[in-house]
Amino acid sequence: TMNCTVSIAGHRLQCEVARTPDELSRGLLGRTWLRPDEGMLVVFPREAHMEMHTLNMKMPIDIVFVSRDSRVCRVDRRVPPGRRVGHEAAFVVEVAAGWAEAHGIHIGDKVTVQ
């Protein structure tokens, strides 16, 4: 699995990258926790309506949708297991529940990936 650094509004995260069909289907399934500075970058081949689900997950997460111009376009906070959320986006960052609120993440915030 590839790793990268993602910054959202200047707040850095160490992220695993999910982009192959196997990585996308597995995602964060089976995890029971994430460190506060840890996440998953979900990359699809093109910008589209991305449907994310927390089926079979063991913890709630925050889901940050990011547009083609590298701006936050939607934030779903504390999404519990067994839910689906979606939005038009180029990629998604999944982080520990409460991270987006704790860091004041809002629509329009700049996102960089290194």
Residue frames as a rotation matrix with the C-alpha (Angstrom) as fourth column:
THR 1
0.577 0.817 0.000 0.00
0.817 -0.577 0.000 0.00
0.000 0.000 -1.000 0.00
MET 2
-0.301 -0.650 0.697 1.29
0.626 -0.687 -0.370 3.45
0.720 0.325 0.614 -0.93
ASN 3
0.208 0.314 -0.926 1.40
0.911 -0.406 0.067 6.25
-0.355 -0.858 -0.371 1.65
CYS 4
-0.217 -0.261 0.941 1.34
0.604 -0.793 -0.081 10.04
0.767 0.550 0.330 1.30
THR 5
-0.713 0.033 -0.700 1.01
0.571 -0.552 -0.607 13.24
-0.407 -0.833 0.375 3.29
VAL 6
-0.066 0.769 0.635 -2.29
0.756 -0.377 0.535 15.13
0.651 0.516 -0.557 2.95
SER 7
-0.893 -0.128 -0.431 -2.73
0.386 -0.711 -0.588 18.66
-0.231 -0.692 0.684 4.27
ILE 8
0.015 0.932 0.363 -6.21
0.826 -0.216 0.520 20.08
0.563 0.293 -0.773 4.76
ALA 9
0.823 0.256 0.508 -6.23
0.048 -0.921 0.386 23.79
0.566 -0.293 -0.770 5.65
GLY 10
0.128 -0.907 0.402 -2.60
-0.702 -0.369 -0.609 23.31
0.701 -0.204 -0.683 6.73
HIS 11
0.271 0.024 0.962 -3.31
-0.844 0.486 0.226 20.35
-0.462 -0.874 0.152 9.04
ARG 12
-0.333 -0.583 -0.741 -1.16
-0.878 0.478 0.019 17.37
0.343 0.657 -0.671 8.06
LEU 13
0.609 0.494 0.620 -2.23
-0.621 0.784 -0.014 13.72
-0.493 -0.376 0.784 7.92
GLN 14
-0.709 -0.701 -0.068 -0.27
-0.630 0.588 0.508 10.58
-0.316 0.403 -0.859 7.09
CYS 15
0.313 0.949 -0.020 -2.54
-0.786 0.248 -0.567 8.66
-0.533 0.193 0.823 4.74
GLU 16
-0.512 -0.236 0.826 -2.66
0.273 0.867 0.417 5.27
-0.814 0.439 -0.380 3.12
VAL 17
-0.505 0.324 -0.800 -3.68
-0.805 -0.511 0.301 5.55
-0.312 0.796 0.519 -0.53
ALA 18
-0.243 0.519 0.819 -6.58
0.272 0.847 -0.456 3.45
-0.931 0.112 -0.347 -1.82
ARG 19
-0.159 0.179 -0.971 -6.83
-0.799 -0.601 0.020 3.42
-0.579 0.779 0.239 -5.62
THR 20
-0.897 -0.082 -0.434 -6.86
-0.342 0.750 0.566 -0.17
0.280 0.656 -0.701 -6.91
PRO 21
0.017 0.977 -0.212 -10.20
-0.467 0.195 0.862 -2.04
0.884 0.085 0.460 -6.92
ASP 22
0.101 -0.038 -0.994 -9.02
0.638 0.769 0.036 -4.25
0.763 -0.638 0.102 -4.03
GLU 23
-0.834 -0.464 -0.297 -7.78
0.529 -0.521 -0.670 -1.28
0.156 -0.716 0.680 -1.95
LEU 24
-0.713 0.623 0.322 -11.00
-0.521 -0.778 0.352 0.64
0.469 0.084 0.879 -2.66
SER 25
0.225 0.853 -0.472 -13.24
-0.183 0.513 0.839 -2.24
0.957 -0.103 0.271 -1.59
ARG 26
-0.020 -0.315 -0.949 -11.19
0.821 0.537 -0.196 -2.91
0.571 -0.783 0.247 1.57
GLY 27
0.296 0.141 0.945 -10.70
-0.098 -0.979 0.177 0.70
0.950 -0.145 -0.276 2.68
LEU 28
-0.477 -0.425 0.769 -10.75
-0.747 -0.265 -0.610 1.02
0.463 -0.865 -0.191 6.47
LEU 29
0.577 0.764 -0.289 -12.78
-0.510 0.613 0.604 -2.16
0.638 -0.201 0.743 7.03
GLY 30
0.530 -0.296 -0.795 -11.76
0.539 0.841 0.046 -4.07
0.655 -0.453 0.605 10.11
ARG 31
-0.590 -0.746 0.309 -9.96
0.231 -0.522 -0.821 -1.15
0.774 -0.413 0.480 11.76
THR 32
0.217 0.655 -0.724 -11.04
0.928 0.091 0.361 -0.33
0.302 -0.750 -0.588 15.28
TRP 33
0.649 -0.028 -0.760 -9.28
0.365 -0.865 0.343 3.04
-0.667 -0.501 -0.551 15.53
LEU 34
0.463 -0.573 0.676 -7.18
0.638 -0.313 -0.703 5.63
0.615 0.757 0.221 13.70
ARG 35
-0.354 -0.620 -0.700 -4.46
0.886 -0.462 -0.040 7.81
-0.298 -0.634 0.713 15.20
PRO 36
0.409 0.577 -0.707 -5.42
0.386 -0.811 -0.439 11.51
-0.827 -0.093 -0.554 15.21
ASP 37
0.023 -0.478 -0.878 -2.90
-0.649 -0.675 0.351 12.25
-0.760 0.562 -0.326 12.42
GLU 38
-0.858 -0.320 0.403 -3.76
-0.006 0.789 0.614 9.21
-0.514 0.524 -0.679 10.29
GLY 39
0.125 0.951 -0.284 -6.21
-0.575 -0.164 -0.802 8.71
-0.809 0.264 0.526 7.44
MET 40
-0.272 -0.137 0.952 -6.96
0.625 0.727 0.283 7.17
-0.731 0.673 -0.112 4.08
LEU 41
-0.400 0.093 -0.912 -6.85
-0.628 -0.753 0.198 8.96
-0.668 0.652 0.360 0.74
VAL 42
0.002 0.512 0.859 -9.41
0.477 0.755 -0.451 7.44
-0.879 0.410 -0.242 -1.64
VAL 43
-0.491 -0.301 -0.817 -8.60
-0.527 -0.644 0.554 8.18
-0.693 0.703 0.158 -5.29
PHE 44
0.383 0.639 0.667 -10.91
0.343 0.572 -0.745 7.44
-0.858 0.514 0.000 -8.21
PRO 45
-0.253 -0.586 0.769 -9.91
0.912 0.121 0.393 7.64
-0.324 0.801 0.504 -11.91
ARG 46
-0.657 0.093 0.748 -11.95
0.371 -0.824 0.428 10.81
0.657 0.559 0.507 -12.54
GLU 47
-0.906 0.405 0.126 -14.16
-0.358 -0.572 -0.738 13.30
-0.227 -0.714 0.663 -10.74
ALA 48
-0.503 0.784 -0.363 -17.60
0.054 0.448 0.892 11.77
0.862 0.429 -0.268 -10.27
HIS 49
0.378 0.648 0.661 -20.37
-0.784 -0.155 0.601 11.30
0.492 -0.746 0.450 -7.75
MET 50
-0.612 -0.673 -0.415 -18.50
-0.274 0.673 -0.687 9.32
0.742 -0.307 -0.596 -5.11
GLU 51
0.608 0.783 0.133 -20.55
-0.493 0.242 0.836 7.07
0.622 -0.574 0.533 -2.86
MET 52
-0.604 -0.796 0.041 -18.72
-0.461 0.307 -0.833 6.16
0.650 -0.522 -0.552 0.32
HIS 53
0.560 0.805 -0.198 -20.01
-0.278 0.407 0.870 3.61
0.780 -0.432 0.452 2.81
THR 54
-0.375 -0.624 0.685 -19.16
-0.884 0.019 -0.467 2.58
0.278 -0.781 -0.559 6.33
LEU 55
0.733 0.638 -0.236 -20.76
-0.572 0.766 0.295 -0.86
0.369 -0.081 0.926 6.05
ASN 56
0.783 -0.360 -0.507 -18.99
0.452 0.890 0.067 -3.42
0.427 -0.282 0.859 8.26
MET 57
-0.167 -0.834 0.525 -16.80
-0.078 -0.520 -0.851 -0.75
0.983 -0.183 0.022 9.83
LYS 58
0.058 0.099 -0.993 -16.11
0.867 0.489 0.100 -0.87
0.495 -0.867 -0.057 13.55
MET 59
-0.404 -0.246 -0.881 -15.84
0.705 -0.697 -0.129 2.88
-0.583 -0.673 0.455 14.20
PRO 60
0.799 0.600 -0.028 -17.33
0.467 -0.650 -0.599 6.19
-0.378 0.466 -0.800 13.07
ILE 61
-0.362 -0.911 0.198 -15.23
0.867 -0.250 0.432 8.38
-0.344 0.328 0.880 10.75
ASP 62
0.257 0.310 -0.916 -15.20
-0.177 -0.916 -0.360 11.86
-0.950 0.254 -0.180 9.21
ILE 63
0.032 -0.181 0.983 -15.38
0.903 0.427 0.049 11.84
-0.429 0.886 0.177 5.40
VAL 64
0.046 -0.147 -0.988 -13.94
-0.134 -0.981 0.139 14.85
-0.990 0.126 -0.065 3.54
PHE 65
0.506 0.186 0.842 -14.86
0.781 0.316 -0.539 15.15
-0.366 0.931 0.015 -0.15
VAL 66
-0.149 -0.692 -0.706 -12.37
0.079 -0.720 0.689 17.12
-0.986 0.047 0.162 -2.29
SER 67
0.832 0.532 -0.156 -13.02
-0.046 -0.214 -0.976 18.73
-0.553 0.819 -0.154 -5.68
ARG 68
0.639 -0.564 0.522 -10.82
0.755 0.331 -0.566 18.66
0.147 0.756 0.637 -8.80
ASP 69
0.400 -0.491 0.774 -9.45
-0.024 -0.850 -0.527 22.09
0.916 0.193 -0.352 -7.83
SER 70
-0.374 -0.644 -0.667 -8.20
0.555 0.421 -0.717 20.64
0.743 -0.638 0.200 -4.50
ARG 71
-0.664 0.277 0.695 -10.79
-0.621 -0.722 -0.305 22.30
0.417 -0.633 0.652 -2.28
VAL 72
-0.890 0.449 0.073 -13.00
0.268 0.646 -0.715 20.71
-0.368 -0.617 -0.696 0.37
CYS 73
-0.740 0.672 -0.023 -16.48
-0.378 -0.387 0.841 20.45
0.556 0.631 0.541 -1.18
ARG 74
0.479 0.878 0.015 -18.29
-0.440 0.225 0.869 18.50
0.760 -0.423 0.494 1.55
VAL 75
-0.755 -0.634 0.166 -17.59
-0.470 0.346 -0.812 17.24
0.457 -0.691 -0.560 5.07
ASP 76
0.458 0.825 -0.330 -19.60
-0.252 0.477 0.842 14.43
0.852 -0.302 0.427 6.67
ARG 77
-0.397 -0.631 0.666 -18.79
-0.769 -0.169 -0.617 14.36
0.502 -0.757 -0.418 10.37
ARG 78
-0.658 0.022 0.753 -18.90
-0.620 0.551 -0.558 11.33
-0.427 -0.834 -0.349 12.68
VAL 79
0.061 0.641 -0.765 -20.42
-0.891 0.380 0.247 8.97
0.449 0.667 0.594 10.11
PRO 80
0.044 -0.023 0.999 -21.39
-0.786 0.617 0.049 5.84
-0.617 -0.787 0.009 12.06
PRO 81
-0.902 -0.339 0.267 -20.96
-0.151 0.828 0.540 2.26
-0.404 0.446 -0.799 10.82
GLY 82
-0.440 0.740 0.508 -23.59
0.731 0.624 -0.277 1.12
-0.522 0.249 -0.816 8.33
ARG 83
0.418 0.594 -0.687 -24.16
0.107 -0.783 -0.612 4.45
-0.902 0.183 -0.391 6.53
ARG 84
-0.068 -0.393 0.917 -23.71
0.994 0.048 0.095 5.74
-0.081 0.918 0.388 2.97
VAL 85
0.421 0.148 -0.895 -22.80
0.120 -0.987 -0.107 9.30
-0.899 -0.062 -0.433 1.99
GLY 86
0.026 -0.409 0.912 -22.00
0.965 0.250 0.085 10.72
-0.262 0.878 0.401 -1.41
HIS 87
0.587 0.112 -0.802 -20.97
-0.020 -0.988 -0.153 13.84
-0.810 0.106 -0.578 -3.29
GLU 88
0.910 -0.338 0.240 -19.33
0.240 -0.042 -0.970 14.96
0.338 0.940 0.043 -6.54
ALA 89
0.691 -0.720 0.064 -15.59
-0.444 -0.352 0.824 14.81
-0.571 -0.598 -0.563 -5.88
ALA 90
0.438 -0.667 -0.603 -12.16
-0.679 0.194 -0.708 14.00
0.589 0.719 -0.368 -7.30
PHE 91
-0.391 -0.511 -0.766 -10.97
0.178 0.774 -0.607 12.26
0.903 -0.374 -0.212 -4.14
VAL 92
0.723 0.664 0.191 -11.92
-0.184 -0.082 0.980 11.63
0.666 -0.743 0.063 -0.53
VAL 93
-0.564 -0.821 0.088 -10.01
-0.312 0.114 -0.943 11.72
0.764 -0.559 -0.321 2.75
GLU 94
0.597 0.702 -0.389 -11.28
0.084 0.428 0.900 9.49
0.798 -0.569 0.197 5.56
VAL 95
-0.525 -0.758 0.386 -10.13
-0.267 -0.283 -0.921 10.44
0.808 -0.587 -0.054 9.06
ALA 96
-0.769 0.192 -0.609 -10.92
0.613 0.490 -0.620 9.67
0.179 -0.850 -0.495 12.69
ALA 97
0.268 0.950 0.163 -14.35
0.748 -0.312 0.586 10.86
0.607 -0.036 -0.794 13.86
GLY 98
0.777 0.110 -0.619 -14.07
0.531 -0.643 0.553 14.38
-0.337 -0.758 -0.558 15.26
TRP 99
-0.243 -0.968 0.067 -10.92
0.848 -0.178 0.499 15.32
-0.471 0.179 0.864 13.33
ALA 100
-0.309 0.155 0.938 -12.66
0.743 -0.577 0.340 17.74
0.594 0.802 0.063 10.95
GLU 101
0.749 0.640 0.171 -14.41
0.362 -0.611 0.704 19.58
0.555 -0.466 -0.689 13.77
ALA 102
0.625 -0.572 -0.532 -11.30
0.611 -0.066 0.789 19.67
-0.486 -0.818 0.309 15.97
HIS 103
-0.466 -0.877 0.115 -9.32
0.721 -0.301 0.624 21.26
-0.513 0.374 0.773 13.10
GLY 104
-0.052 0.530 -0.846 -12.06
-0.071 -0.847 -0.526 23.64
-0.996 0.032 0.082 11.92
ILE 105
-0.884 -0.296 0.362 -12.34
0.289 0.264 0.920 22.09
-0.368 0.918 -0.148 8.44
HIS 106
0.042 0.900 -0.434 -14.84
-0.088 -0.430 -0.899 23.86
-0.995 0.076 0.062 6.18
ILE 107
0.551 0.240 0.799 -16.00
0.761 0.248 -0.599 23.83
-0.342 0.938 -0.046 2.56
GLY 108
0.947 -0.237 0.217 -13.48
-0.049 -0.775 -0.630 25.72
0.317 0.586 -0.745 0.43
ASP 109
0.578 -0.783 0.228 -10.43
-0.447 -0.071 0.892 24.78
-0.683 -0.617 -0.391 2.50
LYS 110
0.347 -0.575 -0.741 -7.30
-0.887 0.056 -0.458 23.99
0.305 0.816 -0.490 0.41
VAL 111
0.800 -0.109 0.590 -6.10
-0.154 0.913 0.378 20.38
-0.580 -0.393 0.714 0.21
THR 112
0.239 -0.769 -0.593 -2.61
-0.949 -0.057 -0.309 19.30
0.204 0.636 -0.744 -0.87
VAL 113
0.957 -0.011 0.289 -1.23
-0.043 0.983 0.181 15.80
-0.286 -0.186 0.940 -1.43
GLN 114
0.259 -0.939 -0.226 2.50
-0.964 -0.236 -0.126 14.99
0.065 0.251 -0.966 -1.32
